[in-house]
Structure formats: structure tokens, C-alpha cells
């Protein structure tokens, strides 16, 4: 039986215009957010544990050393 491959986050760069280019589309901005979510460490905390799905959440970005 072949060994299982571990799933790694896809950290491939998403093609978006440079940050200083203000002529972006909504899709470009969404892709930038997706790229940041892949690259940066973050945590999500449920602020109302009695409601696990439809609730208030806090997302925190952790500093990268």
C-alpha cells in the first residue's frame, strides 16, 4: 500500500496586480484576501459558544516572527 501524502497548504502565489496599483477589480481584492489567509497565521474564536454556527466570531492575525 503506498504511503499517504500529507496535505500541505497551497502557498502558491495568486496572480494579482501590485499593491500600489489602485486599478483593481473586486475579484483582485478577494484574491489578495485569500492569499493573506493562506500565508499569515490566524485564529478564530467563537464569542457566543451557545451558538456554534450563527454566532459572533473574532479573527486575530498573529505576528510572524
mmCIF file as Biopython writes it, N, C-alpha, C and O atoms, coordinates in Angstrom:
data_model
#
loop_
_atom_site.group_PDB
_atom_site.id
_atom_site.type_symbol
_atom_site.label_atom_id
_atom_site.label_alt_id
_atom_site.label_comp_id
_atom_site.label_asym_id
_atom_site.label_entity_id
_atom_site.label_seq_id
_atom_site.pdbx_PDB_ins_code
_atom_site.Cartn_x
_atom_site.Cartn_y
_atom_site.Cartn_z
_atom_site.occupancy
_atom_site.B_iso_or_equiv
_atom_site.auth_seq_id
_atom_site.auth_asym_id
_atom_site.pdbx_PDB_model_num
ATOM 1   N N  . UNK A ? 1  ? 0.842   -1.177 0.000   1.0 0.0 1  A 1 
ATOM 2   C CA . UNK A ? 1  ? 0.000   0.000  0.000   1.0 0.0 1  A 1 
ATOM 3   C C  . UNK A ? 1  ? 0.893   1.248  0.000   1.0 0.0 1  A 1 
ATOM 4   O O  . UNK A ? 1  ? 1.788   1.359  0.837   1.0 0.0 1  A 1 
ATOM 5   N N  . UNK A ? 2  ? 0.660   2.191  -0.930  1.0 0.0 2  A 1 
ATOM 6   C CA . UNK A ? 2  ? 1.512   3.385  -0.977  1.0 0.0 2  A 1 
ATOM 7   C C  . UNK A ? 2  ? 1.290   4.287  0.226   1.0 0.0 2  A 1 
ATOM 8   O O  . UNK A ? 2  ? 0.201   4.322  0.800   1.0 0.0 2  A 1 
ATOM 9   N N  . UNK A ? 3  ? 2.329   5.011  0.597   1.0 0.0 3  A 1 
ATOM 10  C CA . UNK A ? 3  ? 2.239   5.934  1.736   1.0 0.0 3  A 1 
ATOM 11  C C  . UNK A ? 3  ? 1.323   7.103  1.390   1.0 0.0 3  A 1 
ATOM 12  O O  . UNK A ? 3  ? 1.295   7.578  0.254   1.0 0.0 3  A 1 
ATOM 13  N N  . UNK A ? 4  ? 0.581   7.550  2.388   1.0 0.0 4  A 1 
ATOM 14  C CA . UNK A ? 4  ? -0.303  8.692  2.181   1.0 0.0 4  A 1 
ATOM 15  C C  . UNK A ? 4  ? 0.522   9.962  2.092   1.0 0.0 4  A 1 
ATOM 16  O O  . UNK A ? 4  ? 1.507   10.139 2.809   1.0 0.0 4  A 1 
ATOM 17  N N  . UNK A ? 5  ? 0.102   10.834 1.202   1.0 0.0 5  A 1 
ATOM 18  C CA . UNK A ? 5  ? 0.774   12.121 1.100   1.0 0.0 5  A 1 
ATOM 19  C C  . UNK A ? 5  ? 0.112   13.075 2.066   1.0 0.0 5  A 1 
ATOM 20  O O  . UNK A ? 5  ? -1.114  13.120 2.169   1.0 0.0 5  A 1 
ATOM 21  N N  . UNK A ? 6  ? 0.920   13.833 2.770   1.0 0.0 6  A 1 
ATOM 22  C CA . UNK A ? 6  ? 0.347   14.805 3.694   1.0 0.0 6  A 1 
ATOM 23  C C  . UNK A ? 6  ? -0.171  15.996 2.906   1.0 0.0 6  A 1 
ATOM 24  O O  . UNK A ? 6  ? 0.421   16.418 1.913   1.0 0.0 6  A 1 
ATOM 25  N N  . UNK A ? 7  ? -1.288  16.525 3.374   1.0 0.0 7  A 1 
ATOM 26  C CA . UNK A ? 7  ? -1.869  17.687 2.715   1.0 0.0 7  A 1 
ATOM 27  C C  . UNK A ? 7  ? -1.168  18.935 3.226   1.0 0.0 7  A 1 
ATOM 28  O O  . UNK A ? 7  ? -1.108  19.165 4.434   1.0 0.0 7  A 1 
ATOM 29  N N  . UNK A ? 8  ? -0.647  19.725 2.331   1.0 0.0 8  A 1 
ATOM 30  C CA . UNK A ? 8  ? 0.007   20.972 2.686   1.0 0.0 8  A 1 
ATOM 31  C C  . UNK A ? 8  ? -0.845  22.115 2.177   1.0 0.0 8  A 1 
ATOM 32  O O  . UNK A ? 8  ? -1.566  21.983 1.188   1.0 0.0 8  A 1 
ATOM 33  N N  . UNK A ? 9  ? -0.751  23.233 2.864   1.0 0.0 9  A 1 
ATOM 34  C CA . UNK A ? 9  ? -1.435  24.421 2.378   1.0 0.0 9  A 1 
ATOM 35  C C  . UNK A ? 9  ? -0.829  24.828 1.052   1.0 0.0 9  A 1 
ATOM 36  O O  . UNK A ? 9  ? 0.389   24.792 0.874   1.0 0.0 9  A 1 
ATOM 37  N N  . UNK A ? 10 ? -1.675  25.211 0.136   1.0 0.0 10 A 1 
ATOM 38  C CA . UNK A ? 10 ? -1.200  25.673 -1.151  1.0 0.0 10 A 1 
ATOM 39  C C  . UNK A ? 10 ? -0.741  27.114 -1.010  1.0 0.0 10 A 1 
ATOM 40  O O  . UNK A ? 10 ? -1.559  28.034 -0.973  1.0 0.0 10 A 1 
ATOM 41  N N  . UNK A ? 11 ? 0.559   27.304 -0.934  1.0 0.0 11 A 1 
ATOM 42  C CA . UNK A ? 11 ? 1.082   28.650 -0.735  1.0 0.0 11 A 1 
ATOM 43  C C  . UNK A ? 11 ? 1.529   29.275 -2.054  1.0 0.0 11 A 1 
ATOM 44  O O  . UNK A ? 11 ? 2.281   30.250 -2.067  1.0 0.0 11 A 1 
ATOM 45  N N  . UNK A ? 12 ? 1.059   28.703 -3.159  1.0 0.0 12 A 1 
ATOM 46  C CA . UNK A ? 12 ? 1.409   29.272 -4.455  1.0 0.0 12 A 1 
ATOM 47  C C  . UNK A ? 12 ? 0.841   30.689 -4.556  1.0 0.0 12 A 1 
ATOM 48  O O  . UNK A ? 12 ? -0.271  30.964 -4.106  1.0 0.0 12 A 1 
ATOM 49  N N  . UNK A ? 13 ? 1.609   31.550 -5.139  1.0 0.0 13 A 1 
ATOM 50  C CA . UNK A ? 13 ? 1.182   32.942 -5.258  1.0 0.0 13 A 1 
ATOM 51  C C  . UNK A ? 13 ? -0.004  33.055 -6.212  1.0 0.0 13 A 1 
ATOM 52  O O  . UNK A ? 13 ? -0.045  32.414 -7.262  1.0 0.0 13 A 1 
ATOM 53  N N  . UNK A ? 14 ? -0.952  33.875 -5.821  1.0 0.0 14 A 1 
ATOM 54  C CA . UNK A ? 14 ? -2.117  34.149 -6.651  1.0 0.0 14 A 1 
ATOM 55  C C  . UNK A ? 14 ? -1.797  35.386 -7.482  1.0 0.0 14 A 1 
ATOM 56  O O  . UNK A ? 14 ? -1.358  36.394 -6.928  1.0 0.0 14 A 1 
ATOM 57  N N  . UNK A ? 15 ? -2.004  35.336 -8.786  1.0 0.0 15 A 1 
ATOM 58  C CA . UNK A ? 15 ? -1.648  36.497 -9.614  1.0 0.0 15 A 1 
ATOM 59  C C  . UNK A ? 15 ? -2.603  37.673 -9.409  1.0 0.0 15 A 1 
ATOM 60  O O  . UNK A ? 15 ? -3.765  37.612 -9.812  1.0 0.0 15 A 1 
ATOM 61  N N  . UNK A ? 16 ? -2.119  38.721 -8.793  1.0 0.0 16 A 1 
ATOM 62  C CA . UNK A ? 16 ? -2.898  39.953 -8.594  1.0 0.0 16 A 1 
ATOM 63  C C  . UNK A ? 16 ? -2.008  41.139 -8.939  1.0 0.0 16 A 1 
ATOM 64  O O  . UNK A ? 16 ? -0.782  41.025 -8.914  1.0 0.0 16 A 1 
ATOM 65  N N  . UNK A ? 17 ? -2.611  42.269 -9.260  1.0 0.0 17 A 1 
ATOM 66  C CA . UNK A ? 17 ? -1.809  43.461 -9.558  1.0 0.0 17 A 1 
ATOM 67  C C  . UNK A ? 17 ? -0.997  43.886 -8.333  1.0 0.0 17 A 1 
ATOM 68  O O  . UNK A ? 17 ? -1.327  43.499 -7.212  1.0 0.0 17 A 1 
ATOM 69  N N  . UNK A ? 18 ? 0.056   44.671 -8.532  1.0 0.0 18 A 1 
ATOM 70  C CA . UNK A ? 18 ? 0.866   45.154 -7.407  1.0 0.0 18 A 1 
ATOM 71  C C  . UNK A ? 18 ? 0.023   45.948 -6.406  1.0 0.0 18 A 1 
ATOM 72  O O  . UNK A ? 18 ? -1.000  46.528 -6.771  1.0 0.0 18 A 1 
ATOM 73  N N  . UNK A ? 19 ? 0.451   45.969 -5.163  1.0 0.0 19 A 1 
ATOM 74  C CA . UNK A ? 19 ? -0.292  46.635 -4.099  1.0 0.0 19 A 1 
ATOM 75  C C  . UNK A ? 19 ? -0.478  48.118 -4.389  1.0 0.0 19 A 1 
ATOM 76  O O  . UNK A ? 19 ? -1.516  48.684 -4.043  1.0 0.0 19 A 1 
ATOM 77  N N  . UNK A ? 20 ? 0.501   48.758 -5.015  1.0 0.0 20 A 1 
ATOM 78  C CA . UNK A ? 20 ? 0.388   50.190 -5.272  1.0 0.0 20 A 1 
ATOM 79  C C  . UNK A ? 20 ? -0.462  50.523 -6.498  1.0 0.0 20 A 1 
ATOM 80  O O  . UNK A ? 20 ? -0.646  51.697 -6.818  1.0 0.0 20 A 1 
ATOM 81  N N  . UNK A ? 21 ? -0.976  49.511 -7.182  1.0 0.0 21 A 1 
ATOM 82  C CA . UNK A ? 21 ? -1.848  49.736 -8.338  1.0 0.0 21 A 1 
ATOM 83  C C  . UNK A ? 21 ? -3.291  49.822 -7.848  1.0 0.0 21 A 1 
ATOM 84  O O  . UNK A ? 21 ? -3.846  48.820 -7.399  1.0 0.0 21 A 1 
ATOM 85  N N  . UNK A ? 22 ? -3.893  50.977 -7.926  1.0 0.0 22 A 1 
ATOM 86  C CA . UNK A ? 22 ? -5.237  51.194 -7.402  1.0 0.0 22 A 1 
ATOM 87  C C  . UNK A ? 22 ? -6.312  50.740 -8.373  1.0 0.0 22 A 1 
ATOM 88  O O  . UNK A ? 22 ? -7.492  50.753 -8.022  1.0 0.0 22 A 1 
ATOM 89  N N  . UNK A ? 23 ? -5.940  50.339 -9.585  1.0 0.0 23 A 1 
ATOM 90  C CA . UNK A ? 23 ? -6.929  49.914 -10.582 1.0 0.0 23 A 1 
ATOM 91  C C  . UNK A ? 23 ? -7.179  48.414 -10.463 1.0 0.0 23 A 1 
ATOM 92  O O  . UNK A ? 23 ? -6.800  47.647 -11.348 1.0 0.0 23 A 1 
ATOM 93  N N  . UNK A ? 24 ? -7.803  48.004 -9.392  1.0 0.0 24 A 1 
ATOM 94  C CA . UNK A ? 24 ? -8.082  46.586 -9.183  1.0 0.0 24 A 1 
ATOM 95  C C  . UNK A ? 24 ? -9.581  46.336 -9.245  1.0 0.0 24 A 1 
ATOM 96  O O  . UNK A ? 24 ? -10.393 47.243 -9.066  1.0 0.0 24 A 1 
ATOM 97  N N  . UNK A ? 25 ? -9.919  45.097 -9.500  1.0 0.0 25 A 1 
ATOM 98  C CA . UNK A ? 25 ? -11.322 44.693 -9.511  1.0 0.0 25 A 1 
ATOM 99  C C  . UNK A ? 25 ? -11.676 44.114 -8.153  1.0 0.0 25 A 1 
ATOM 100 O O  . UNK A ? 25 ? -10.797 43.865 -7.328  1.0 0.0 25 A 1 
ATOM 101 N N  . UNK A ? 26 ? -12.949 43.901 -7.925  1.0 0.0 26 A 1 
ATOM 102 C CA . UNK A ? 26 ? -13.374 43.243 -6.686  1.0 0.0 26 A 1 
ATOM 103 C C  . UNK A ? 26 ? -12.738 41.862 -6.587  1.0 0.0 26 A 1 
ATOM 104 O O  . UNK A ? 26 ? -12.328 41.441 -5.505  1.0 0.0 26 A 1 
ATOM 105 N N  . UNK A ? 27 ? -12.657 41.164 -7.703  1.0 0.0 27 A 1 
ATOM 106 C CA . UNK A ? 27 ? -12.063 39.824 -7.702  1.0 0.0 27 A 1 
ATOM 107 C C  . UNK A ? 27 ? -10.582 39.882 -7.309  1.0 0.0 27 A 1 
ATOM 108 O O  . UNK A ? 27 ? -10.101 39.003 -6.593  1.0 0.0 27 A 1 
ATOM 109 N N  . UNK A ? 28 ? -9.859  40.901 -7.766  1.0 0.0 28 A 1 
ATOM 110 C CA . UNK A ? 28 ? -8.455  41.064 -7.368  1.0 0.0 28 A 1 
ATOM 111 C C  . UNK A ? 28 ? -8.332  41.219 -5.857  1.0 0.0 28 A 1 
ATOM 112 O O  . UNK A ? 28 ? -7.460  40.613 -5.234  1.0 0.0 28 A 1 
ATOM 113 N N  . UNK A ? 29 ? -9.201  42.025 -5.273  1.0 0.0 29 A 1 
ATOM 114 C CA . UNK A ? 29 ? -9.157  42.258 -3.829  1.0 0.0 29 A 1 
ATOM 115 C C  . UNK A ? 29 ? -9.508  40.987 -3.056  1.0 0.0 29 A 1 
ATOM 116 O O  . UNK A ? 29 ? -8.914  40.713 -2.014  1.0 0.0 29 A 1 
ATOM 117 N N  . UNK A ? 30 ? -10.454 40.221 -3.554  1.0 0.0 30 A 1 
ATOM 118 C CA . UNK A ? 30 ? -10.802 38.948 -2.912  1.0 0.0 30 A 1 
ATOM 119 C C  . UNK A ? 30 ? -9.617  37.999 -2.977  1.0 0.0 30 A 1 
ATOM 120 O O  . UNK A ? 30 ? -9.309  37.321 -1.997  1.0 0.0 30 A 1 
ATOM 121 N N  . UNK A ? 31 ? -8.948  37.945 -4.128  1.0 0.0 31 A 1 
ATOM 122 C CA . UNK A ? 31 ? -7.779  37.067 -4.262  1.0 0.0 31 A 1 
ATOM 123 C C  . UNK A ? 31 ? -6.654  37.488 -3.325  1.0 0.0 31 A 1 
ATOM 124 O O  . UNK A ? 31 ? -5.935  36.636 -2.804  1.0 0.0 31 A 1 
ATOM 125 N N  . UNK A ? 32 ? -6.492  38.795 -3.104  1.0 0.0 32 A 1 
ATOM 126 C CA . UNK A ? 32 ? -5.484  39.261 -2.133  1.0 0.0 32 A 1 
ATOM 127 C C  . UNK A ? 32 ? -5.821  38.766 -0.732  1.0 0.0 32 A 1 
ATOM 128 O O  . UNK A ? 32 ? -4.935  38.336 0.007   1.0 0.0 32 A 1 
ATOM 129 N N  . UNK A ? 33 ? -7.098  38.826 -0.367  1.0 0.0 33 A 1 
ATOM 130 C CA . UNK A ? 33 ? -7.504  38.345 0.969   1.0 0.0 33 A 1 
ATOM 131 C C  . UNK A ? 33 ? -7.275  36.849 1.099   1.0 0.0 33 A 1 
ATOM 132 O O  . UNK A ? 33 ? -6.835  36.373 2.145   1.0 0.0 33 A 1 
ATOM 133 N N  . UNK A ? 34 ? -7.574  36.107 0.038   1.0 0.0 34 A 1 
ATOM 134 C CA . UNK A ? 34 ? -7.345  34.659 0.056   1.0 0.0 34 A 1 
ATOM 135 C C  . UNK A ? 34 ? -5.855  34.371 0.243   1.0 0.0 34 A 1 
ATOM 136 O O  . UNK A ? 34 ? -5.480  33.496 1.024   1.0 0.0 34 A 1 
ATOM 137 N N  . UNK A ? 35 ? -5.016  35.105 -0.473  1.0 0.0 35 A 1 
ATOM 138 C CA . UNK A ? 35 ? -3.574  34.901 -0.352  1.0 0.0 35 A 1 
ATOM 139 C C  . UNK A ? 35 ? -3.090  35.208 1.066   1.0 0.0 35 A 1 
ATOM 140 O O  . UNK A ? 35 ? -2.279  34.465 1.618   1.0 0.0 35 A 1 
ATOM 141 N N  . UNK A ? 36 ? -3.586  36.302 1.659   1.0 0.0 36 A 1 
ATOM 142 C CA . UNK A ? 36 ? -3.200  36.637 3.036   1.0 0.0 36 A 1 
ATOM 143 C C  . UNK A ? 36 ? -3.644  35.544 3.998   1.0 0.0 36 A 1 
ATOM 144 O O  . UNK A ? 36 ? -2.901  35.188 4.913   1.0 0.0 36 A 1 
ATOM 145 N N  . UNK A ? 37 ? -4.840  35.012 3.806   1.0 0.0 37 A 1 
ATOM 146 C CA . UNK A ? 37 ? -5.334  33.952 4.688   1.0 0.0 37 A 1 
ATOM 147 C C  . UNK A ? 37 ? -4.467  32.705 4.592   1.0 0.0 37 A 1 
ATOM 148 O O  . UNK A ? 37 ? -4.280  31.999 5.582   1.0 0.0 37 A 1 
ATOM 149 N N  . UNK A ? 38 ? -3.943  32.434 3.416   1.0 0.0 38 A 1 
ATOM 150 C CA . UNK A ? 38 ? -3.064  31.274 3.254   1.0 0.0 38 A 1 
ATOM 151 C C  . UNK A ? 38 ? -1.693  31.501 3.880   1.0 0.0 38 A 1 
ATOM 152 O O  . UNK A ? 38 ? -1.114  30.585 4.463   1.0 0.0 38 A 1 
ATOM 153 N N  . UNK A ? 39 ? -1.177  32.713 3.761   1.0 0.0 39 A 1 
ATOM 154 C CA . UNK A ? 39 ? 0.204   32.987 4.172   1.0 0.0 39 A 1 
ATOM 155 C C  . UNK A ? 39 ? 0.360   33.362 5.640   1.0 0.0 39 A 1 
ATOM 156 O O  . UNK A ? 39 ? 1.378   33.031 6.249   1.0 0.0 39 A 1 
ATOM 157 N N  . UNK A ? 40 ? -0.616  34.040 6.220   1.0 0.0 40 A 1 
ATOM 158 C CA . UNK A ? 40 ? -0.487  34.545 7.581   1.0 0.0 40 A 1 
ATOM 159 C C  . UNK A ? 40 ? -1.116  33.588 8.587   1.0 0.0 40 A 1 
ATOM 160 O O  . UNK A ? 40 ? -2.089  32.896 8.286   1.0 0.0 40 A 1 
ATOM 161 N N  . UNK A ? 41 ? -0.541  33.561 9.787   1.0 0.0 41 A 1 
ATOM 162 C CA . UNK A ? 41 ? -1.126  32.765 10.864  1.0 0.0 41 A 1 
ATOM 163 C C  . UNK A ? 41 ? -2.281  33.540 11.468  1.0 0.0 41 A 1 
ATOM 164 O O  . UNK A ? 41 ? -2.191  34.753 11.659  1.0 0.0 41 A 1 
ATOM 165 N N  . UNK A ? 42 ? -3.356  32.846 11.766  1.0 0.0 42 A 1 
ATOM 166 C CA . UNK A ? 42 ? -4.513  33.497 12.357  1.0 0.0 42 A 1 
ATOM 167 C C  . UNK A ? 42 ? -5.273  32.499 13.220  1.0 0.0 42 A 1 
ATOM 168 O O  . UNK A ? 42 ? -5.068  31.289 13.117  1.0 0.0 42 A 1 
ATOM 169 N N  . UNK A ? 43 ? -6.147  33.015 14.069  1.0 0.0 43 A 1 
ATOM 170 C CA . UNK A ? 43 ? -7.007  32.167 14.891  1.0 0.0 43 A 1 
ATOM 171 C C  . UNK A ? 43 ? -8.406  32.772 14.904  1.0 0.0 43 A 1 
ATOM 172 O O  . UNK A ? 43 ? -8.587  33.979 14.743  1.0 0.0 43 A 1 
ATOM 173 N N  . UNK A ? 44 ? -9.384  31.898 15.098  1.0 0.0 44 A 1 
ATOM 174 C CA . UNK A ? 44 ? -10.778 32.327 15.143  1.0 0.0 44 A 1 
ATOM 175 C C  . UNK A ? 44 ? -11.371 31.849 16.456  1.0 0.0 44 A 1 
ATOM 176 O O  . UNK A ? 44 ? -11.208 30.689 16.833  1.0 0.0 44 A 1 
ATOM 177 N N  . UNK A ? 45 ? -12.064 32.750 17.155  1.0 0.0 45 A 1 
ATOM 178 C CA . UNK A ? 45 ? -12.661 32.404 18.435  1.0 0.0 45 A 1 
ATOM 179 C C  . UNK A ? 45 ? -14.155 32.721 18.398  1.0 0.0 45 A 1 
ATOM 180 O O  . UNK A ? 45 ? -14.561 33.800 17.966  1.0 0.0 45 A 1 
ATOM 181 N N  . UNK A ? 46 ? -14.964 31.769 18.854  1.0 0.0 46 A 1 
ATOM 182 C CA . UNK A ? 46 ? -16.407 31.970 18.935  1.0 0.0 46 A 1 
ATOM 183 C C  . UNK A ? 46 ? -16.703 32.759 20.200  1.0 0.0 46 A 1 
ATOM 184 O O  . UNK A ? 46 ? -16.365 32.319 21.299  1.0 0.0 46 A 1 
ATOM 185 N N  . UNK A ? 47 ? -17.333 33.928 20.056  1.0 0.0 47 A 1 
ATOM 186 C CA . UNK A ? 47 ? -17.631 34.779 21.210  1.0 0.0 47 A 1 
ATOM 187 C C  . UNK A ? 47 ? -18.928 34.385 21.908  1.0 0.0 47 A 1 
ATOM 188 O O  . UNK A ? 47 ? -19.180 34.821 23.031  1.0 0.0 47 A 1 
ATOM 189 N N  . UNK A ? 48 ? -19.749 33.571 21.261  1.0 0.0 48 A 1 
ATOM 190 C CA . UNK A ? 48 ? -21.007 33.094 21.844  1.0 0.0 48 A 1 
ATOM 191 C C  . UNK A ? 48 ? -21.078 31.578 21.690  1.0 0.0 48 A 1 
ATOM 192 O O  . UNK A ? 48 ? -21.729 31.088 20.768  1.0 0.0 48 A 1 
ATOM 193 N N  . UNK A ? 49 ? -20.420 30.823 22.576  1.0 0.0 49 A 1 
ATOM 194 C CA . UNK A ? 49 ? -20.338 29.367 22.436  1.0 0.0 49 A 1 
ATOM 195 C C  . UNK A ? 49 ? -21.683 28.640 22.408  1.0 0.0 49 A 1 
ATOM 196 O O  . UNK A ? 49 ? -21.753 27.512 21.922  1.0 0.0 49 A 1 
ATOM 197 N N  . UNK A ? 50 ? -22.750 29.257 22.917  1.0 0.0 50 A 1 
ATOM 198 C CA . UNK A ? 50 ? -24.053 28.597 22.881  1.0 0.0 50 A 1 
ATOM 199 C C  . UNK A ? 50 ? -24.584 28.472 21.460  1.0 0.0 50 A 1 
ATOM 200 O O  . UNK A ? 50 ? -25.463 27.651 21.196  1.0 0.0 50 A 1 
ATOM 201 N N  . UNK A ? 51 ? -24.067 29.266 20.557  1.0 0.0 51 A 1 
ATOM 202 C CA . UNK A ? 51 ? -24.485 29.235 19.150  1.0 0.0 51 A 1 
ATOM 203 C C  . UNK A ? 51 ? -23.263 28.924 18.300  1.0 0.0 51 A 1 
ATOM 204 O O  . UNK A ? 51 ? -22.542 29.839 17.901  1.0 0.0 51 A 1 
ATOM 205 N N  . UNK A ? 52 ? -23.014 27.633 18.013  1.0 0.0 52 A 1 
ATOM 206 C CA . UNK A ? 52 ? -21.768 27.263 17.350  1.0 0.0 52 A 1 
ATOM 207 C C  . UNK A ? 52 ? -21.650 27.709 15.887  1.0 0.0 52 A 1 
ATOM 208 O O  . UNK A ? 52 ? -20.536 27.826 15.376  1.0 0.0 52 A 1 
ATOM 209 N N  . UNK A ? 53 ? -22.777 27.960 15.202  1.0 0.0 53 A 1 
ATOM 210 C CA . UNK A ? 53 ? -22.697 28.313 13.790  1.0 0.0 53 A 1 
ATOM 211 C C  . UNK A ? 53 ? -23.053 29.771 13.554  1.0 0.0 53 A 1 
ATOM 212 O O  . UNK A ? 53 ? -22.226 30.542 13.068  1.0 0.0 53 A 1 
ATOM 213 N N  . UNK A ? 54 ? -24.267 30.151 13.891  1.0 0.0 54 A 1 
ATOM 214 C CA . UNK A ? 54 ? -24.714 31.528 13.688  1.0 0.0 54 A 1 
ATOM 215 C C  . UNK A ? 54 ? -24.389 32.304 14.958  1.0 0.0 54 A 1 
ATOM 216 O O  . UNK A ? 54 ? -25.195 32.360 15.887  1.0 0.0 54 A 1 
ATOM 217 N N  . UNK A ? 55 ? -23.223 32.889 14.986  1.0 0.0 55 A 1 
ATOM 218 C CA . UNK A ? 55 ? -22.698 33.463 16.204  1.0 0.0 55 A 1 
ATOM 219 C C  . UNK A ? 55 ? -21.821 34.662 15.884  1.0 0.0 55 A 1 
ATOM 220 O O  . UNK A ? 55 ? -21.702 35.069 14.728  1.0 0.0 55 A 1 
ATOM 221 N N  . UNK A ? 56 ? -21.212 35.219 16.915  1.0 0.0 56 A 1 
ATOM 222 C CA . UNK A ? 56 ? -20.237 36.285 16.776  1.0 0.0 56 A 1 
ATOM 223 C C  . UNK A ? 56 ? -18.850 35.653 16.889  1.0 0.0 56 A 1 
ATOM 224 O O  . UNK A ? 56 ? -18.601 34.856 17.793  1.0 0.0 56 A 1 
ATOM 225 N N  . UNK A ? 57 ? -17.961 36.004 15.983  1.0 0.0 57 A 1 
ATOM 226 C CA . UNK A ? 57 ? -16.617 35.448 15.983  1.0 0.0 57 A 1 
ATOM 227 C C  . UNK A ? 57 ? -15.587 36.566 15.990  1.0 0.0 57 A 1 
ATOM 228 O O  . UNK A ? 57 ? -15.849 37.679 15.534  1.0 0.0 57 A 1 
ATOM 229 N N  . UNK A ? 58 ? -14.413 36.249 16.516  1.0 0.0 58 A 1 
ATOM 230 C CA . UNK A ? 58 ? -13.283 37.177 16.477  1.0 0.0 58 A 1 
ATOM 231 C C  . UNK A ? 58 ? -12.154 36.482 15.723  1.0 0.0 58 A 1 
ATOM 232 O O  . UNK A ? 58 ? -11.773 35.359 16.051  1.0 0.0 58 A 1 
ATOM 233 N N  . UNK A ? 59 ? -11.635 37.152 14.726  1.0 0.0 59 A 1 
ATOM 234 C CA . UNK A ? 59 ? -10.482 36.636 13.984  1.0 0.0 59 A 1 
ATOM 235 C C  . UNK A ? 59 ? -9.278  37.483 14.349  1.0 0.0 59 A 1 
ATOM 236 O O  . UNK A ? 59 ? -9.345  38.712 14.354  1.0 0.0 59 A 1 
ATOM 237 N N  . UNK A ? 60 ? -8.172  36.809 14.658  1.0 0.0 60 A 1 
ATOM 238 C CA . UNK A ? 60 ? -6.951  37.514 15.023  1.0 0.0 60 A 1 
ATOM 239 C C  . UNK A ? 60 ? -5.821  37.069 14.133  1.0 0.0 60 A 1 
ATOM 240 O O  . UNK A ? 60 ? -5.667  35.883 13.838  1.0 0.0 60 A 1 
ATOM 241 N N  . UNK A ? 61 ? -5.039  38.028 13.711  1.0 0.0 61 A 1 
ATOM 242 C CA . UNK A ? 61 ? -3.853  37.742 12.938  1.0 0.0 61 A 1 
ATOM 243 C C  . UNK A ? 61 ? -2.678  37.729 13.893  1.0 0.0 61 A 1 
ATOM 244 O O  . UNK A ? 61 ? -2.518  38.644 14.701  1.0 0.0 61 A 1 
ATOM 245 N N  . UNK A ? 62 ? -1.862  36.707 13.806  1.0 0.0 62 A 1 
ATOM 246 C CA . UNK A ? 62 ? -0.694  36.586 14.680  1.0 0.0 62 A 1 
ATOM 247 C C  . UNK A ? 62 ? 0.534   37.154 13.984  1.0 0.0 62 A 1 
ATOM 248 O O  . UNK A ? 62 ? 0.707   37.010 12.774  1.0 0.0 62 A 1 
ATOM 249 N N  . UNK A ? 63 ? 1.366   37.790 14.762  1.0 0.0 63 A 1 
ATOM 250 C CA . UNK A ? 63 ? 2.598   38.357 14.220  1.0 0.0 63 A 1 
ATOM 251 C C  . UNK A ? 63 ? 3.521   37.230 13.784  1.0 0.0 63 A 1 
ATOM 252 O O  . UNK A ? 63 ? 3.661   36.221 14.474  1.0 0.0 63 A 1 
ATOM 253 N N  . UNK A ? 64 ? 4.134   37.413 12.651  1.0 0.0 64 A 1 
ATOM 254 C CA . UNK A ? 64 ? 5.078   36.423 12.135  1.0 0.0 64 A 1 
ATOM 255 C C  . UNK A ? 64 ? 6.477   36.850 12.568  1.0 0.0 64 A 1 
ATOM 256 O O  . UNK A ? 64 ? 6.931   37.942 12.225  1.0 0.0 64 A 1 
ATOM 257 N N  . UNK A ? 65 ? 7.167   35.977 13.331  1.0 0.0 65 A 1 
ATOM 258 C CA . UNK A ? 65 ? 8.491   36.363 13.840  1.0 0.0 65 A 1 
ATOM 259 C C  . UNK A ? 65 ? 9.519   36.511 12.748  1.0 0.0 65 A 1 
ATOM 260 O O  . UNK A ? 65 ? 10.675  36.830 13.026  1.0 0.0 65 A 1 
#
